[in-house]
Amino acid sequence: MNRLKSVCAVVLTFALIFSLFPVNGLALEKGKSTLVIIHYKEDKTSQKDWNLWLWANGPDYFPNKAHAFNGEDAYGKIAAYEFPVDQPEKIGFIVRDDAWNKDAGSESDRFITKDMIKDGVAEVWIESGSKEVSPVNPTGGSDVESVNTNIHYYRYDNDYDKYGVWAWPNAQDGKRFEFDAQDEFGAVANVTLANTTKERLVGIIPHIEGWSEKDGADRFYYAGAKDIWLIEGDQTVYYGKPDIDRTPKFTSFLADDFKKMTLKTNSPMTAEDLKTLTFKGLNNPVVKQVDAKTLEVTVASDIDLANIVTVSHPVFGEGILEAGKILRSDAFDQKYAYDGKLGTSYQKGKTTFRVWAPTAQAVELELYKLPKKQAATTKDIVREVKMVRGDRGVFTVTVKGDLDGTGYTYEVKHAKETTRAVDPYATAVAVNGDQGVVVDLNETDPKRWTKTKMPLKQATDAIIYETHVRDLSMFDVTGTTYDSGIKQKGKYLGVVEPGTRLMKDGKKTKTKTGLDHLKELGITHVQFIPVYDFNTASVDETNPLKTYNWGYDPKNYNAPEGSYATNAYDPKVRIKEMKQMIQGLHDNGLRAVMDVVYNHMFDAKASNLDKIVPGYYYRYTEGGDLANGTGVGNDTASERKMMHKLIVDSVDYWAKEYRWDGFRFDLMGIHDVKTMNAVKRTTAKIDPSILVFGEGWSLSTPLPEADKANQTNAKQMPGIAHFNDNLRDAIKGSVFEDTEAGFVNGKTGLETRIKRGIVGEIAYNKDITGFTAEPGQAITYVEAHDNHTLWDKLNLTNPTDTDATKTKMHRLASGILLTSQGTTFIHAGQDFMRTKGGDHNSYKSPDSVNQLDWKRKMDRQADVDYMKGLIQVRKANPALHLGSAKDIRRYLTFNDAPEQVVAYQLADEAPQQKTDLYVVHNAKRQAVKMTLPKGTWHVIVDGKTAGTKTLKKVSGSLTVDPLSSVRIKKIKTKKRAAPVSHSQGRLVF
């Protein structure tokens, strides 16, 4: 049995950049790949024949391989290579020779990092003797200010009549150029374009005038190329004249449904050619010619995708049938979708394995003896067992004996290739998630493992605090004076270390950190950004502190991330320690929310899902490309039954096995309404208090608008909440425009949008109406891990204001947040005005940027106390988090107020509410005098102090300070039928 390592097949050629020498190479197929261009200034005295050893992202993508320098410009040698993956995290390279002598400067690996990649091009300059990697030409060489490229184009039928080429500098207007000359290769067009913005890429499409026909999707090439060569039907852009295989051949043979297939060729077929076609594996196929190079093949009985089907021809050779559009059809799901258990079923005496692979010819189970202190390889496979295909394409095998701790993978044989994959239902994995592991889950339960947790009556009672496991404890990586006081830094166990304090010079201060800080604030839920097993290229579990990443690049959906465990090599440790973290939070009156990312995988083609059932689990465009509504290269297809099942089964597993109390769905708008409602039903059966919410953004993915799980369709998803970006941007300004201000930092005319947020986006009246049916569908927030922190945003919008003024704005924002209906969401460190130094996308920035700065907390303890007081007020006043739209409309009344001021009352008749409340938010730079309802009011919150204790008593009127929020209360004296004209109450600013 071949023990293969599944890798992507890569064809390597090289690009000519500013060179007069012909250099073959690939250029960018935008959205699918990255063009790497390395300029190398060689030591002129060197006698070595240097080349580049290149790799991308580590072993998850490609094997290491040497590549030659074979271009040249004024700076020096050039190598260009297209990595067929969009947005790699990093690209590593070494300048060396074939004897592995390294050039000076390459003693250590060098990397092109993601921030150096612009518009799909990773272009850098290096020099012998220097370790520097520069994304700009250090000699000040000129950029590409104009495009002058000869386009050489070959068509198999040699018919160029009416064909031309449409070309444009990336993101600019384009124009048509005619093929007005010919050479020995084919037709030639000269493309000349101004490139005032110095774009690195030029887009190009060969097409017939009038656009009745075009050759493939958009291609992109390097703007400095003098000549490029294109071949009909080939998305590759060649920078040197390629050798064309002019041999007629079948280019694709795809099943569209169970009775129809499409067969394509690279050159025209005649009627005589059709007579000599031979098919194997099909009964009485009927062939119809669609056009000169496209045939439609139909059969009366269903195709069996488990069998190999071939077509052969004496001239065109042989083609093998693969599943095409059929995978995305309802008929495919009706025939193959399976609703039973998948994954492993462990018992002491035997383990059963089940994997859904309906398009596979065969599947073998590979069992590993896992090393204790290193990653496993195929050398560690100790047994291979053939699995048996059963109903609906499920392969099953039962292996006798106690397999607890045994690693496993599946070797899946497809029509054209054989791949190795980890079980998508694996609940335990080896280090870096490259093997699934059979475990006795009973042995992963902590000694204390109870179902007791803080009660939660309704979603709007929740106050969520979002953090990263690592951020909470890593402080201080920048120096030795201060320390978080948490011993298990960056670990699950560090989250629940009790009694920790900020350390200064080895001594405890009074400043609480970690768990004690969470308790001090009074929040109800702690949300963790991804803690499932994520991509090795982001964080290597064998060296977890070398790099940092948020983890929004899933690898194994049902196993915990190992970099947060004290031993990533022992599969049970990460499971047990995650459970200990959750139990520790429950024991301290806190609930736990898991951030789940089912909308995409770290890489579609390299994912276990695609290795097992290629083309099924992802969404595709009409043109056959992977959909990219997520912006990260692929969208999963939750509308397909087995992706739907995977999502629902996964949430069910995490909720039951780990007792998570909520699930935050990343880019929820990619998913379909039906799947999200199924998730809600599933969690409600386990525990009705489990929260389900997510990013209900409107995203460009090929799913009917009415089916998308976004804000527009919120009313179709009762009990599922959406992040309220309206209130977020109304408070501080758009997250997409750095210098755009909001209500608290100076923009006028936002009062109605603020009111929409205050009522939880319900239909309050004809002017104030949002996306929710009930307030529990709104997640009210002003900052999160994405985009600038509020403090950093204020630095951008109000650069000339003092820190004292920005502190007032920040507190005003928190005041609006904590008095708005819906579920409150706070970003970790927001309470002490967290800064990331202006980094708006710190997903892979170091700990020094992402760590919670406990020294800053000590310096801003007054701000922490203010936030704590706001939380106390919210929890003590049920009218601030009402459970129904009906109650909000009945008990919340807006009062007249000047511009940049919002004022409203909450009646003491609201359910469980004991006092009237009056709230004023003043965003003016001047104090405002507000007329109060009748009676004596008790001020409990102003711009300086927040809490439930009375600060002073007022009546008649109240002066509200600039940039401040006030709340006042009035003691209840008797029952009233109406929510207005009260005689005594509380004021809240």
Secondary structure, DSSP 4 states (H G I P E B T S, - for coil): ---PPP----------SS-SS--------TTT-EEEEEEEE--TT-----EEEEEESSTTT---EEEE--EE-SS-EEEEEEESSSS-SEEEEEEE-TT-PBPTT-SS-EEEEGGG-BTTEEEEEEETT----BSS-TT------EEEEEEEEE-TT---TTEEEEEEETTS--EEEE--EE-SSSEEEEEEEE-TT--SEEEEEEEETTSS-BSSS-EEEETT-SEEEEETTEEEEESSPPPP--S--EEEEEESSSSEEEEEESS---HHHHHT-EEES-SS-EEEEEETTEEEEE-SS---TTS--EEEETTTEEEE-EE-GGGGSHHHHHHH---S--EEEEETTEEEEEEE-TT-SEEEEEEE---SSS---GGGEEEEEE-EE-GGGEEEEEEES--TT-EEEEEEE-SS-EEEE--TT-SSB-GGGSSEE---GGGGS-SS--------SSGGG-EEEEE-TTTTT---TT-SSEE---SSTTSHHHHT-TT-EEEETTEEEEEE-HHHHHHHHT-SEEEES--EEE-TTT--TTSTTSS-----SEEEEEEE-STTSS-TTSHHHHHHHHHHHHHHHHHTT-EEEEEE--S--S-TTTSHHHHHSTTTSB-B-TTSPBP-TTSSS--B-TTSHHHHHHHHHHHHHIIIII---EEEETTGGGSBHHHHHHHHHHHHHH-TT-EEEE-------SS-GGGB-SGGGGGGSTT-EEE-HHHHHHHH--TTSTT---TTTT--S-HHHHHHHHTTT---SSSS--S-SSGGGEEE-S--SSS--HHHHHHHH-TTS-HHHHHHHHHHHHHHHHTSSSEEEEETTGGGT---TT-S--TT--HHHHS--HHHHHHTHHHHHHHHHHHHHHHH-GGGG-S-HHHHHHHEEEE---TTEEEEEE-TTSTT--EEEEEEEE-SSS-EEEEPPSSEEEEEE-SS-BSSS--EEE-SEEEEPTTEEEEEEEE--S--SSSSS-SEEEEE-
